[in-house]
């Protein structure tokens, strides 16, 4: 599956750290290996910390897209 057609989507704009990664991790745990999760995140700590934490947990960061000055789309592949 391509990152352009994610299996699940999660909007965490406005959710503070570390809760944004906790929620991301819970959704990833429900998914099957190889599936793609799209996560919307706020600028600042969330977009810095969530991709790093996901990578440390063994998931693949496929793409990060800026959506203006204060929002990002992150695509993760479940491992």
Secondary structure, DSSP 8 states (H G I E B T S, - for coil): --TTS-SEEEE-TT--TTHHHHHHHHHHHHS-TT-EEEEEEETTHHHHHHHHHHHHTT-EEEEEEE-SSSEEEEEEE--
